[in-house]
Amino acid sequence: MQNVIIFGAGPAGLAAGYELVKNGIQPTLFEKDEQVGGISKTIQYHGNYFDLGGHRFFTKLNDVNQLWQEVLGDKFLKRPRQSRIYYKNKFFNYPLTAMNALMGVGFVDTARILLSYANTKIFPNKEEITFEQWVSNRFGKRLFSIFFKTYTEKVWGIPCSEIQAEWAAQRIKGLSLYQAVVNALFKPKGNKITTLIDEFDYPEYGPGMMYNDMRQKIEERGGKVELHEKTAEVFHDGSRVTSVRIENENGESRRIEGSDFLSSIPITELVTIMSPSAPEAVLNAAKSLKYRSLITVDITVDQKQLFTDNWIYIHSPEVKLGRIQNFKNWSPSMVADPNKSTLGLEYFCNENDDFWNLGDSKIFELAADEVAKIKICKREKIEDFVVVRVPKAYPVYDMNYPKHIATIRKYLAGFANLQPIGRYGMFKYNNMDHSIQTGLYAARNILSGKQTFDVWNVNTDDEYHEEKKE
Ligand SMILES: Cc1cc2nc3c(=O)[nH]c(=O)nc-3n(C[C@H](O)[C@H](O)[C@H](O)COP(=O)(O)OP(=O)(O)OC[C@H]3O[C@@H](n4cnc5c(N)ncnc54)[C@H](O)[C@@H]3O)c2cc1C
């Protein structure tokens, strides 16, 4: 009898659990939080619903689309997308459109952008290893520094010259500046690209709705989802995992045996709780991997309409604020009182740095001053707030991470019945769909009894995530 244990009940763990129960295996999921959904959960506060960031449901993966429709179906809303960049008191389209960007920066900067672009064409960066090289080669150094550098460095907390280029290819539409201007002037012919940008699916009450429903479906079919239960130790015999120690919120432990184990907890944590412990080199590799964390300051504003975007990127360096979500524009049902608006103000930081450790009211004061400073809303209109800390929101793709991950992967591959899945479970900059796909693959490997699917093969292409070649 197969006894499958899953660490973590975010999208990856839940998708794996759901795939298993649908096929006759009842797994147990252990989740340390008080609710399921991981980074994709929805917080409820004073009748309002807050997403941690904004989670668009869009995918090129058929398996995942099918799963989302199966779970939520007609509870999905089709939402129009609008997002802009705020820079030097002006708004610019995002994704960037050539004419809007060039017109918006004014004559002098346009001339500088074009000169810098011409310079890059004559003397391009010979290698495209870093984010800075990749973007500068396509748009020129000047455009890079206006529209990419400040925001990217706010998110990652390290210079763009220390970030891997692979991330840029998936996240930034890679048209050259020249091509973008030509496209803007003359409509391109034979366009075989489907854009996933213009609209997206969103559950009426935020992404948490999807993951709460998935949990319910798992439990209806006999699976278990245990909350407030942390995976604290993983026991093995050198080639197989045999059992785990689970710790509840009161610090009480119990040991559970299993036949197969899926882990969506941070890979850096997994290797430190192996017993007997992992080799020194593996532990050092884990210590060298860095995550970036997120704090969202969710505010209620006594104003019916603030702006039409779903979200705005704040590139201006004079504020620490990185991005603003306007939840009403994601789904009107997220806001309890239709005469008010709610915003999610996103701050990127490191777990336990000075900002992280500021008290909630100090963080709120700073956030309220900043939104007033950039004229998003008046200070006195803010009626309520809640501060949410999201540790390990982003795996940092610095220049050394591939070698550290390779060391950890090699070690974990030595355990035949342990599969890492998900975003921080595999230290991959996954969207929900990639995280879910790894969960589905891992579950199918258990069901077939063979390693048919390589979970590490998910989210490895260099193609822009928001376009699909037909
Ligand atoms: C700001 C932001 C915006 C995003 N926007 C989008 C978007 O628009 N579209 C999109 O598709 N994706 C988006 N994502 C990505 C998405 O959030 C992730 O891909 C997804 O949540 C990852 O799922 P997961 O199950 O791998 O990990 P997680 O969601 O992190 O879940 C892991 C779970 O494991 C639990 N856990 C951790 N340690 C332990 C332990 N020791 N024992 C037991 N449980 C443990 C955690 O509490 C958590 O519930 C966004 C992410 C961020 C940070």
The ligand as a MOL file (V3000), in Angstrom:
LIG
                    3D

  0  0  0     0  0            999 V3000
M  V30 BEGIN CTAB
M  V30 COUNTS 53 58 0 0 0
M  V30 BEGIN ATOM
M  V30 1 C 4.6780 38.7780 -5.5170 0
M  V30 2 C 4.4370 37.5240 -6.3140 0
M  V30 3 C 3.5650 37.5560 -7.3940 0
M  V30 4 C 3.3410 36.4090 -8.1470 0
M  V30 5 N 2.4910 36.4850 -9.2080 0
M  V30 6 C 2.2300 35.3780 -9.9320 0
M  V30 7 C 1.3180 35.4430 -11.0320 0
M  V30 8 O 0.7880 36.5110 -11.3810 0
M  V30 9 N 1.0400 34.2890 -11.6950 0
M  V30 10 C 1.6280 33.1100 -11.3650 0
M  V30 11 O 1.3110 32.1020 -11.9950 0
M  V30 12 N 2.5110 33.0180 -10.3400 0
M  V30 13 C 2.8320 34.1190 -9.6160 0
M  V30 14 N 3.7110 34.0420 -8.5580 0
M  V30 15 C 4.3810 32.7480 -8.2640 0
M  V30 16 C 3.5480 31.8300 -7.3480 0
M  V30 17 O 3.2520 32.5140 -6.1600 0
M  V30 18 C 4.3690 30.5690 -7.0440 0
M  V30 19 O 4.8270 29.9650 -8.2350 0
M  V30 20 C 3.5880 29.4830 -6.2940 0
M  V30 21 O 2.9190 29.9350 -5.1490 0
M  V30 22 C 4.5920 28.4060 -5.8740 0
M  V30 23 O 3.8960 27.3020 -5.3740 0
M  V30 24 P 4.6510 26.2240 -4.4940 0
M  V30 25 O 3.6440 25.2670 -4.0240 0
M  V30 26 O 5.8230 25.7320 -5.2170 0
M  V30 27 O 5.2820 27.0560 -3.2710 0
M  V30 28 P 4.6090 27.9220 -2.1650 0
M  V30 29 O 3.4530 28.6680 -2.6980 0
M  V30 30 O 5.6930 28.7090 -1.5620 0
M  V30 31 O 4.0880 26.8340 -1.1200 0
M  V30 32 C 4.9730 26.1110 -0.2970 0
M  V30 33 C 4.2580 25.7560 0.9900 0
M  V30 34 O 5.1350 25.0250 1.8430 0
M  V30 35 C 4.9030 25.4360 3.1810 0
M  V30 36 N 6.0890 25.1050 3.9960 0
M  V30 37 C 7.2950 25.7180 3.9950 0
M  V30 38 N 8.1340 25.1150 4.8690 0
M  V30 39 C 7.4390 24.0810 5.4220 0
M  V30 40 C 7.7650 23.0520 6.3520 0
M  V30 41 N 8.9710 22.9450 6.9020 0
M  V30 42 N 6.7980 22.1640 6.6570 0
M  V30 43 C 5.5560 22.2210 6.1030 0
M  V30 44 N 5.1930 23.1780 5.2220 0
M  V30 45 C 6.1310 24.0780 4.8750 0
M  V30 46 C 4.6480 26.9320 3.0570 0
M  V30 47 O 3.9790 27.4370 4.1930 0
M  V30 48 C 3.8110 26.9870 1.7860 0
M  V30 49 O 2.4380 26.8900 2.0570 0
M  V30 50 C 3.9890 35.1830 -7.8070 0
M  V30 51 C 4.8590 35.1610 -6.7110 0
M  V30 52 C 5.1010 36.3140 -5.9800 0
M  V30 53 C 6.0630 36.2650 -4.8260 0
M  V30 END ATOM
M  V30 BEGIN BOND
M  V30 1 1 1 2
M  V30 2 1 2 3
M  V30 3 2 2 52
M  V30 4 2 3 4
M  V30 5 1 4 5
M  V30 6 1 4 50
M  V30 7 2 5 6
M  V30 8 1 6 7
M  V30 9 1 6 13
M  V30 10 2 7 8
M  V30 11 1 7 9
M  V30 12 1 9 10
M  V30 13 2 10 11
M  V30 14 1 10 12
M  V30 15 2 12 13
M  V30 16 1 13 14
M  V30 17 1 14 15
M  V30 18 1 14 50
M  V30 19 1 15 16
M  V30 20 1 16 17
M  V30 21 1 16 18
M  V30 22 1 18 19
M  V30 23 1 18 20
M  V30 24 1 20 21
M  V30 25 1 20 22
M  V30 26 1 22 23
M  V30 27 1 23 24
M  V30 28 2 24 25
M  V30 29 1 24 26
M  V30 30 1 24 27
M  V30 31 1 27 28
M  V30 32 2 28 29
M  V30 33 1 28 30
M  V30 34 1 28 31
M  V30 35 1 31 32
M  V30 36 1 32 33
M  V30 37 1 33 34
M  V30 38 1 33 48
M  V30 39 1 34 35
M  V30 40 1 35 36
M  V30 41 1 35 46
M  V30 42 1 36 37
M  V30 43 1 36 45
M  V30 44 2 37 38
M  V30 45 1 38 39
M  V30 46 1 39 40
M  V30 47 2 39 45
M  V30 48 1 40 41
M  V30 49 2 40 42
M  V30 50 1 42 43
M  V30 51 2 43 44
M  V30 52 1 44 45
M  V30 53 1 46 47
M  V30 54 1 46 48
M  V30 55 1 48 49
M  V30 56 2 50 51
M  V30 57 1 51 52
M  V30 58 1 52 53
M  V30 END BOND
M  V30 END CTAB
M  END
